[in-house]
Amino acid sequence: MSELAELNNVRYSTIKYYSELGLLPFEQKGERLAKYYPTKEASQRLKEILRLRDKGKTIPDIINSLIQK
């Protein structure tokens, strides 16, 4: 999560929040089932979320926009 946050210039808590909402793609690996975020896919999705947020969209609006794609 921290690498994804750093690459996209957002806070760790932002990644965690959108991840908990199920908006960011991830895989679980290892014995502890740690979350692994495919950098390209997760970064693209995050940029899309941030773009919608900057347009004034609410979280439900963002979720609906992403589901429709």
C-alpha positions as CSV (number, residue, x, y, z in Angstrom):
1,M,0.0,0.0,0.0
2,S,2.7,2.5,0.9
3,E,4.5,2.0,-2.5
4,L,1.2,2.6,-4.3
5,A,0.5,5.7,-2.2
6,E,4.0,7.1,-2.9
7,L,3.8,6.4,-6.6
8,N,0.5,8.2,-6.9
9,N,1.3,11.0,-4.4
10,V,-1.5,10.2,-2.1
11,R,-1.7,9.3,1.6
12,Y,-1.5,5.7,2.8
13,S,-5.0,6.2,4.4
14,T,-6.4,7.1,1.0
15,I,-5.3,3.7,-0.4
16,K,-6.6,1.9,2.6
17,Y,-10.0,3.7,2.4
18,Y,-10.5,2.9,-1.3
19,S,-9.3,-0.6,-0.8
20,E,-11.7,-1.2,2.0
21,L,-14.5,0.0,-0.3
22,G,-13.4,-2.6,-2.8
23,L,-12.5,0.0,-5.4
24,L,-8.8,-1.0,-5.8
25,P,-7.8,-4.3,-7.3
26,F,-5.5,-6.5,-5.2
27,E,-4.4,-10.0,-4.7
28,Q,-3.7,-11.8,-1.5
29,K,-0.5,-13.7,-1.2
30,G,1.6,-15.6,1.2
31,E,0.8,-17.3,4.5
32,R,-0.5,-14.1,6.0
33,L,-2.6,-13.3,2.9
34,A,-1.0,-9.9,2.6
35,K,-2.6,-7.6,0.0
36,Y,-0.6,-7.1,-3.1
37,Y,-1.6,-4.3,-5.5
38,P,-0.7,-4.8,-9.2
39,T,0.9,-1.4,-9.7
40,K,-0.3,-0.6,-13.2
41,E,-4.0,-1.7,-12.6
42,A,-4.3,-0.2,-9.2
43,S,-2.6,3.1,-10.2
44,Q,-5.0,3.4,-13.2
45,R,-8.0,2.8,-11.0
46,L,-6.7,5.2,-8.4
47,K,-6.2,8.0,-10.9
48,E,-9.7,7.4,-12.2
49,I,-11.1,7.6,-8.7
50,L,-9.2,10.8,-8.0
51,R,-10.4,12.3,-11.2
52,L,-14.0,11.6,-10.4
53,R,-13.5,12.9,-6.9
54,D,-12.0,16.1,-8.2
55,K,-15.1,16.6,-10.4
56,G,-17.1,16.6,-7.2
57,K,-18.5,13.1,-7.4
58,T,-19.6,11.4,-4.2
59,I,-18.4,7.9,-3.2
60,P,-21.6,6.3,-4.3
61,D,-21.3,8.2,-7.6
62,I,-17.8,6.9,-8.0
63,I,-18.8,3.4,-7.2
64,N,-21.6,3.5,-9.8
65,S,-19.3,5.0,-12.4
66,L,-16.7,2.2,-11.9
67,I,-19.3,-0.5,-11.9
68,Q,-20.7,0.7,-15.3
69,K,-17.3,0.2,-17.0
